[in-house]
């Protein structure tokens, strides 16, 4: 978070196939969203990620407390290889 506050330029890297032979990079500007809703208040998030949260050995409330920062990235450039 400190780095985003100093320089909001970010790159996000995602494997785009199951063997990680293709990678997609998204470049853009990041911002910390003030007063975001906790994940426990977003039913769609819980529906999608509740099993993954359980695999981490956490409850939804514990996850929400540990991961409470929302970062919004405005995409400006995409590279895929």
C-alpha positions as CSV (number, residue, x, y, z in Angstrom):
1,X,0.0,0.0,0.0
2,X,2.9,2.3,0.8
3,X,4.3,1.8,-2.7
4,X,0.9,2.5,-4.4
5,X,0.7,5.7,-2.4
6,X,4.2,6.8,-3.6
7,X,3.8,5.6,-7.2
8,X,0.4,4.3,-8.5
9,X,1.9,2.6,-11.6
10,X,1.3,-1.1,-11.4
11,X,1.5,-4.3,-13.4
12,X,-0.6,-7.4,-12.8
13,X,0.6,-10.7,-14.1
14,X,-1.7,-13.7,-14.7
15,X,-1.1,-17.2,-16.1
16,X,-3.6,-17.5,-18.8
17,X,-3.5,-21.3,-19.3
18,X,-3.3,-24.2,-16.9
19,X,0.4,-25.0,-17.8
20,X,1.6,-21.4,-17.3
21,X,3.1,-21.2,-20.7
22,X,1.1,-18.1,-21.6
23,X,1.1,-15.0,-19.5
24,X,-1.0,-11.8,-19.6
25,X,0.3,-8.6,-18.1
26,X,-2.1,-5.7,-17.3
27,X,-0.5,-2.3,-16.7
28,X,-2.3,0.6,-15.2
29,X,-2.8,3.0,-12.3
30,X,-3.8,1.8,-8.8
31,X,-5.6,3.5,-6.0
32,X,-6.6,2.5,-2.5
33,X,-10.4,2.7,-2.2
34,X,-11.4,4.4,1.0
35,X,-14.0,2.6,3.2
36,X,-14.5,-0.5,1.0
37,X,-17.2,-3.0,2.0
38,X,-15.9,-6.1,3.7
39,X,-16.1,-9.3,1.7
40,X,-18.7,-10.5,4.1
41,X,-21.0,-7.8,2.8
42,X,-20.6,-8.8,-0.9
43,X,-22.7,-12.0,-1.6
44,X,-21.3,-12.5,-5.1
45,X,-17.7,-12.5,-3.7
46,X,-18.6,-15.1,-1.0
47,X,-20.4,-17.2,-3.5
48,X,-17.3,-17.4,-5.7
49,X,-14.6,-17.6,-3.1
50,X,-16.1,-19.3,0.0
51,X,-14.5,-22.6,-0.8
52,X,-11.1,-21.0,-1.3
53,X,-11.4,-19.1,1.9
54,X,-12.2,-22.4,3.7
55,X,-9.1,-24.0,2.1
56,X,-7.0,-21.3,3.6
57,X,-8.3,-22.4,7.0
58,X,-10.2,-19.2,7.6
59,X,-13.8,-18.2,8.1
60,X,-15.3,-15.4,5.9
61,X,-15.1,-13.0,8.9
62,X,-11.4,-13.9,9.5
63,X,-10.6,-13.4,5.8
64,X,-12.5,-10.0,5.8
65,X,-10.4,-8.8,8.8
66,X,-7.1,-10.0,7.3
67,X,-7.8,-8.7,3.7
68,X,-9.7,-5.5,4.2
69,X,-7.9,-3.3,1.6
70,X,-9.5,-2.8,-1.8
71,X,-7.2,-1.7,-4.6
72,X,-8.8,-0.5,-7.8
73,X,-6.6,-0.7,-10.9
74,X,-7.5,1.3,-14.0
75,X,-6.1,-0.7,-16.9
76,X,-4.2,1.2,-19.6
77,X,-2.2,-1.5,-21.5
78,X,-2.4,-5.3,-22.0
79,X,0.5,-7.6,-23.1
80,X,0.0,-11.3,-23.8
81,X,2.7,-13.9,-24.6
